[in-house]
């Protein structure tokens, strides 16, 4: 009977199935389906099926996943072909039949393991059984299925957080948020194959033990392991993190524009770590991997992010009497920004109330649970101060809530606390808006309004829940009490007024305002300084300083104005173009010291892109691209690089020799949209003075109306 029963062909109906499962952009050749949702296959038999039926005892489908069949629960499933099927378990039903073919409706449960499967038919007669291989398919998480742990009940959000490949990552400072485009590339079959290989490497001891493998049904488990695999600190991870120095033996983090080149290089070098990444690169690549696997994911930026290595909800910063910051190590600092991910999933491993967005951080900072990863932590737990929950909720809570204390080292060696800001950390927490290029502020998801009674109660709750924070009597004080102590009226008020963003090439005007609130006059010693900064809070040597003495009458306010010239800062800027201006004021008797700071971003000039907001598919479109030189010197070796998925195939490069001081360069780009939906045109400009100046603009491509 085994020889008599013959299947001529199994049609996996790949194009139709992939379209229904929203994976056709990944591939139309490989069957890629989402769990908890039916798909169809068509069996073509050598002879009329009725000639086989009288000898058949049972027809079953067998699904296998994993590097080999081991018998572990969840890696192999056998189920009979029936006339009804079952929507909630592994099942197959005959949907259509003719004389020599069957079309089967196959359903996978919403709790199935994700990964690559082999599909076979088992033919059982009275005498023996035989297996017939029908093909292979890939099974992903399914945010469209209400019974899947990653179900997201909003179509616009599913389109954004699963299918949209055009991302925006926010950097800069809280007062000068800068948009940087990123190509996630998750709808690329090469990315999917890399993701599946990444899952295999994630689990140690795979050759002898598959106990970890069977946890692939859980988005919590998968996301945490992917998070650990993004960095190479303790395994065969993807990226090497580096925050200063030279990048000659790799690619500077600023140079990456998308995830595919990173993943491709990692695979091509046999899983050797790719050099180099910083927090936005880790987060962007993780977003690509998790979206590809079917977990709704977004990139989130926390401005003024605390890295509270000491675990006391206070981050200390140290300066000298001249206003120069003293580096005390990266593990206890305030970053201008820090970027992580949020994933949407149910948390069946936690008490009720913690489903929804979960924070994950792949940037290697501290080892948590034996791995360099952080999360997934419910964002709701961070907001409510539930710092005793897995995974790493205390670290995320500190990142958005810790206080910032400033200490001054005096020349005579003693240390003085000059300020403590309870509202400095965790501001303008931002992510890309759904279906648009706007920046969405989600700070309210992480914390109650600063200074509110509820915010104070949550902070106190966090102190009480986490013993690690209760290290001294001062740490056990309520935030309200500490806040009141630190905001007693000062006899002298010092503030710095400067634009938060200056175009590269312009001088920086600095105004220091000192207000004497005493009923008597005073003599003031004022030290002003400026340093370039890495975004992780590490400062370079002070490159500019001025000191002066001034007299203030009783209740007098005085403004002291100076300038930092372009020639003074142009050669000291670091990769993120951040400067910090400080002012240290002491009265004549040196009984008190007063401190102020202002962060300034030196912005690169922008690219202007003019093109229609809407266009029809296959119609000719023209974009006008303009760049203006802001410097008092010429720019040489100028290059425009233009690309856009569905707009400009394979990218284009336009080269120019020189742009004179103050001059402009304009390039017309003609293209024909080939894909509908919201599409983005990306432009990159390089020259002798600037690298990686990025511009982008989106347009909606509509289906052309039929005449």
N, C-alpha and C positions, 0 to 999 in steps of 0.2 A: 504493500500500500504506500510505503514511504516513497518508492520510486514512481509510483503511478501519480501521486499528488504532486503537481508541479505548478509553481507560480512563475509565469513568464516575466512579469514586471510588477513592481510596486511603485505607484506614482504617489509621491509625498505631497502633491499639490502645493508645492512650495510657494509659488507666487500668490495664490489665493489665501493660503493660511497665513503667510507673513503679513499680507495686507490687513487681514482681520485682527492679527495680534500686534499690529503697529511696529513691525520689525522689518518691513520691506526696504527701508532706507539702509538697513545694515546689510541685507543680502536678499537676492531673489533666487539664489542657487542652494543655499543651506537652509534647511528647515529650522526656524527659530521661533519658538512659541512661549507663551506665558502661562504659568501654572494656574489651575482653577478654571481654565477656559478650553472649550472643545476645539479640536482640529480634525481634519478629514484626511484619510488616505484611501487610495483606490487600488485594489488587488485585481490583477488580470491573470486568469488561469489558462493552462494549456488546453484543457478540455472543458466541456460543459460541466458546471459545478454539480449538477444532479448525478453525474456518474461517480462522484466521489462520496456523496452524502451517505449512501447505504453502508459504507465501510468505516465512516468516521465515528469516533466516540466523543471527541471533544476538539474544538479549535480554540486556542488561547493566544493572547499577545503576551510577550515577555519583554519588560523594560529593564535594562541594566545600566547602572552608572558607576563610575569609579574606575581606577586603573585595572581592577580585576574583580571577578565575582568572589565575595568573601562570606556571604551569608549574614553580614551585619544588617540590622533592621534598616530598611529604607533604601538600600542600594539595589535591590532586585524585586520586581513585582511581576507576578503572573496572574492574569485574569481572563476569564472566558469571554468570548464574543457572543453577545446575546442580541435579543431584538429590542431591548429597552435601554440598557446602559444605566449609569448612575452619575449624577452631576457632582457628587461630593467625594468620590473615591476613584481609584484607577478603574476605568471601565471602557468597553468598546461595544458599540451597537451597529448593526447593519442598517445603514441609512438608505441605501439604494442598491438594487441588484438587477442584473440581467443574466443572460445565459452563461457568460464567461467572465463576469467581473462583479466585485462587491465594492461599494464605497462605505467605509467604516467611519463612524464618528467616535473619536477617541477623546477621553477626558482625563486630565491629571488633577489630583487634589490640590487645593490651595496651600497645603502644607508640605508639598513634595520638596525633595532636595533639588537645588538648582545645579546646573552643570550639563555636561555632554552625556547623552544617552544612546545606547544601542537598542534598536527596535527589531524584535524577532517574532515569528509566528511558530507556535508549538502545535504540531499535528499529532493527535493521539488516536490510535486505533486499538482494536482488541489485542493486537499482537505487540505493538511497540510505539514509541514516540520519536518524533524527529523535529529538529529546529531548522527554520528557514530564515536567514537574515533578510530583513526588509529595508534597512537603512539606518541612518543616524539622525538625531535632532538635538537641539540645544534648548534647555528649559530655563526660563528666567523668572524672577519675581514679577508679580502682576499688580500694580497699583490701580488697575481698572476692575479688579475682582474684590467684591465686598468682604469675602472671607479670607483674603490674603492679609498677612500682618502688615503689609506696606500699603494697604488700600488708602487712597487719597480721594476724597469725595468732591473733587473740583476739577473739571476738565481743563480749564485755563492753567491751573497749577500743574496738572499732569503734563500738559504740553511744554510748560516751562522747565519743570524740574526733572523730566525724563527725556524729552525729545529735542529740546532746544540745544543746539551745539554752539551758539554764539553767546558767550558769557561776558560779563563785565566784572572786574575786580577793582575794589576801591582801596586806594592808598593815600598817603599824604598825612595831613593832620586834621583834627576835628573841625577846625575853622577853614580848612582848605582841602576839601575832599577831591581827589583826582581819580578819573575813570580810566581804566586800562582794559582794552578788549582782550579776550582769550578765546581761542578755539578749543572747545572741549573734545570734539571729534568722537563722541561716544557712539555715533551711528556709523561707524566704520568697522567692517568685518575683521580687519586686522586688529583693531582695538579689542573686539570681543574675544578673539582667539588668545590675545595676550592676557586678558582678564581671567580667562579660564585656566591658563597656565599659572597665573599668579595665585589663584585659589589652591592649586596643587602644591605649590612651593610653600604656601602659608603654613601648612600643617606639618610639624616635625615628625620624623619617623614614619613617613608614609609607606615605605616599603614593607614595614612589618606590622603596622597598626593603623586601622582606619577609624578608630573611635572618634577622632576629631572630624573626620570626613562626613560622618552622618549628622553633624550639627549644621550642615549647609542649608537646612530648611529655615534656620533662624536668621533674620536680618540683623539681630543684635550681635550674634556670633560672627557673621560674615563681615559686617562693617568694622567691628573691633579688630579682627585679624587683618583686614585690608589696611586699616589705619596703621597698624604696627609694621606692615610690609612697605609702606610708602617711604620710610627712612631705613637706612642701612646700619643703624647703630648697634643692633644685636642680631642681625639675620641677613639674608640675601635680599635686602630691600632695594628699592628702586633708586632713591636719591641720596646724595651726600649733601648735608647741610653745611653752609659756610657763610659767615656774616662779616668778614673783613679780610683784608689782604689781597693778594693777587689771585686771578682765576685762569692763569695761562695754561694750566693742565686740564682745563675743561671749558664749559660755557658759563659766563657770568649769569646769575639768575635773571638779570634785567633783559637778557637777550632772548629768552624763551617767549614764544607767542602762542603756543598751543601744547596740548598734551601728547599728541601722536608722535612727534619727533623724540620725545623723552622715552615713551614706552617702546618705540621701535628700536632706539639705541640700546635700551636695557635688554631686549630680547636678542638683538644681533650680537651682543657681546657676551652671550651665554649667562645672562643675569648678573653681570658686573654692575655695581652701582654707578649711576649717571652723575657726573659732576657739572653743575652745582645747583642746589635749590635753596630757597628761603621760604618763609611761611606761605606766601601766596602761591608758590609753585607746588608745594606739598598739597595745599588745599585744592588747587585747580586740578591736579592729576587725580586726587582722590574723588573729586566730583565726577570726573570722566569715568572712572572705573565703576563707581557705585551706580551712576545713571545707566551705564551700559548693562549692568546686571539687573536693573529694574528697580532700584531703591531710589525714591525721590530725594534729591540732594541739591543743596545750594551752598554758595560760598558766602561767608559772613565776615565782616571786618569790625573789630572792636577797637575804637580809637582811645588812646591812653590806656593801654592794657597792662595790668599789673602781673608780674611774674613773682609771686609771693613764695619764694623758696623756704623762708623761715616759718611759714604757716602761722603768722600772728595777725594777719589782716592789716599789716602796716608795712609799706615799702619805704625804706630810708634812702634818700639821695644826699650826697655829700659834696660840698663846695668849699673852696678856700676864700680868703678875704678879698681876693681880686675877682670873685665871681666865676672862677673856673671850676667846672665839675671834675670831681675825682672819681675815676672808675673803681667800683668796688666789686666787680664781677657781674656777668650777665644773668646769673641765676636769682638775683634779687633786684629787680629794676622795673622801671616803667617804660614800656615800648610806645613809640608814637602811634603805632597801630600793630595789631596782631590779627592774623586771619586764620579762621578755622572753617569747619563745615557744619551744616545741620542736615540730618536725615530724618525722614518721616517714617514712623513705624509704631506698631503697638508694643507695649512693654508688659508682656505677660509674666515676666520675671520680677515685677515690682508691684506694690500695692496699687489699687485703682486710682486713676487720676494723673498718670504720668505718660499716657500715650501722646503721640504727636511729634513735634520737632525734638530731635536729640542732638546735642552738641558733640562733635568729635574733633580732635586736634592731632594731626599727624606730625607736626613739627617736633623734632626730638628736643625736649627740655629736661624732663624728669622721667625716671623709670617708674611706671605704675603697674602693679600686678605682675611684675617680672618682665614687662615689655615697655618699649618707648612708644607709648600711645596714650591717648587721653580720651575717655568716653567709650561708648555713647552715654551721655548724661541728659536726662530730661530737662529741657529749657524751663519747664514749669518748676522743677525742683530747684534750679538756680534762683528763680524769682522768689520762691517761698523760703529760701534759706535752709532747705533740707539737705544739708551737707553730709549726712551720714549714709546717703544712698550710693550704690554702685552705679556707674563707674566714675570716680574722680570728680564728683559733684563739688567737693570742697575747693578744688583747684579752679574750676570755672567760676565759682562764686567769688573767690578772691580776685580773679581777673577783671571782674566788672564792679567790684565793691570795695576793694582795699583802700585804705587811706594812704596819702603820700606825705611823708614827713621830710622836711629839708633841714639838714644839719650843716653848721659852718665850723670848719677847722680854723681856729685863730692862730696867728703866728707864734703865740706863746704856748701852743699845744693844747689848749682846752677846747672842748667841743660844746657848741651852743645850738639848741634847737631854735630855728628862726621862723618856721612856719609848718603848719600841718593842714592839708587840704582834704576835706572829706567828700568833695564833689568833683575832684579832678579825674578820677579813674572811671572808665566804662561809659564813654559818651558817644553819641551819634553811631550806635551800633547799626551797621548798614548792610544791605544786600540789594541785588538787582531786582527791580520791580517785575511783576508778572506781565509778560507780553509787551514790554516796553524797555527803553533804555534809561528810564529814570531810576534814581537812587531812592530806595525805600528805607526809612528809619524804623528799626524794630527794637529800639532800646526798651520800649514798654514791655516787650516780651521777656526781658531779662531782669528788670528791676522796677520797683515802684518809684514814683517821682522823688528826686533827691530832696532831702529835707522834710519829707512828709512823715507823719506819725507811723504810717504803715511801713515805710522803708526802715525807720528806726527799730520797729518791732521785729522785722525780719532779720536785721543785723544782729540784734540781741539773741534771737532764736538760733542763728548760726553759731554764735559764740558758745551757747549752752550745749549745742548738739555735738560740737567737735572739740574734744578734749585737747587736740593739738593746738587750738587757738588760745587755750586758757593757760598761758605760760607765765603770767605775772599778774599782780593785782591790777595794774593799769589795763591789761587786756580784758579783764573781767568787768570793767566799767561799761555802763550802757553807752551807746553811741550818742545819745542825747546829752549825757553829762560831759563826755569828752568834747563834743561839738561846742558846748557852751564855754568850756574852759579855754578852747583854742580861739574863740572869736570875741574875747574881751576887747573893748575899744583900745586901739593903739594910739600912742601919742604922736606917731609919725606914720604917714601913709605914703608908700612908694609904689608907683605903677609905671609900666612901660607901654607906650603907644607906638606901634609900628604896624604897617600892613602885614597881614598874615601870609601874603603871597606877593613876591616881586618877580617881574620878568627878568630872566637872565640877561645881563648886560646893563641893568639899571642900578644906580646907587640906592642904598637903603637909608631912608630917613628914620632916625631913632629919636623919640621924645621920652624923656624920663620926667615924670611929674611927682614932685615931693610936696606933701601937705603937712604943715606944722599945726597940730591940734592943741598945742600947749598954750597956756595964757602968757608965756614968756618966750623970748626969742631963743634961737639956738644956732650953733655953728655945726655944719654938716660936712662929713667926708664921704664922698661918693665915688665908688669904683664901678665902671661899666666894662663889660667884656662880651666877646662873641666866640663861639666854637662851632665847628661843623660836627654833625652827629650821624651815626648810623641809626636806623629806625628802631633798633633794639635798645636804645638808651646809652650806648657806648659812645663816648665823646673823644674827639681828637684834641690836640693841644690848642689852647686859646690863641687865635691868630690876630685878634684885635682887642685893645683895651685902652681905656682913658680913665684918668683919675683927676678929681678936682675938689676944691673946698668951696663951700657956699654958705652964706648967712641967711637965715630965715627969721623974719619977725614973728611975733605971736599971731597965730591963726592965719599965717600967710601960705599961699600956694605958689609954687614956682615951677616953670617948665624949662628943662634943660634939653636943648636940641643939638644933635650931632649927626654925622653921616658915616656910613661904612661904604667905601668906594668899591665899584665893580672890580677894580684892579686888586683890591685887598682880598676878596673872597673867591675870585674865579678859579684859582689853582688849588684851593683847599677843600672844595666841595667833594663830598663822598657820593656814593651811588644814588642815594635818595634825595640829594640836594637839600638837606635840612640844616638850618642854623638855629642856635639858641642864643638869645641875647639876655644877659643878666645885669642886674644892678644890685649892689650891696651898699647900704647907707648906714653910717654910724654917727652918732652925735659926738660932740667934743670930749665928753667924759667917758666915752666908750662903754657906758652902762647898758646900752641896748644896741642891737643890730637888726636891720630891716632888709628884707630880700624880695626881689621881684624877678620874674622871667617872662620871656615871650619867644615862642617858636615861630620861625619864618621859613616858608618854603620858597626856594628859588626855582620858579617855574620855567620849564622849557617853553619856547614859543610854540604856538598851536598851528595846526593845519586846518584850513577852511575847506569844507567840502560842500559844494552846491549841486543838488540833483533833485529830481521830483520825489515827493513823498510816496507816490503811487505810480505803478506802471503795469502794463499788461505783458503777460508772458510772450516771449519772442518778438516784442517790439524793441526797436533801437532806442537806447537811453544814453544821454550824455551827462557826465559828471565833470564839474569844473573844480579843480584842486589848486589851492593857492597857499604859498608859504612866503612869509615876509621875514627878512633878516633884521633882528633887533639890535645887532651888535655894531660897534663903531669900526668893524673890520670885515673884510670879505670872507665869504664861505666858499670853500673849494670842494671839488669832488662830490657834488650834490646828486643824490639818487632818490627817486620816488619808487617804492615798491607797492603795487596795487593788487589786491586779491579779494575774493568774496565768493563763498560757496553759493552756487546757483546764479551768480552774476558774471564773474570773470573767471573763465576756465584757465587753470594752470598758473594764474598770476602773470603780471606784467611788470617790467622794469623800465624806468625812464631815467636816463643819465644826462647831467648838465655839468658844465665846468665851474662857473662862478656865479655867486650872487653878491652884488656890491653892497656896502653898508647901507642899510635902510631900504634896499631894493626888494622886489617881490618876484616870485617865480610862479607861473601859472601853467597848468597842464590840463588839456581836455582829454578825457578818457571815454571812449565809446564802447558800449557793451550791450549784449542782448540777454536778458534774463531767461533762464531755462528751467527754473523751479519756482513754484508758487509759494506764497506765505511771506512772513517777515524775513527779509534777507539783508545782510549787512555788507557794506563796502568798507574794507579796511585799507588804510594807507599808512605806510611807514616811510619816514624820511631820515636819511643819514647824510652826513657831510663831514668836513674836516674838524668841525668844532662840536657837533652834536651827533649823538647816536640814539637810535630807537625813539625818535619823536613819532608818536602814534596819533592817528586821527581815524574816526569811523563815523558812518552815518547809515541808518537803516531805511529801507523802503519796503512797502508792501507790494508784492507781485501778485496780480490778479489773473485769474483764468480768462483767456480771451473769449469774448462773447462770440457765439456761433451766429453767422449771418442768417 
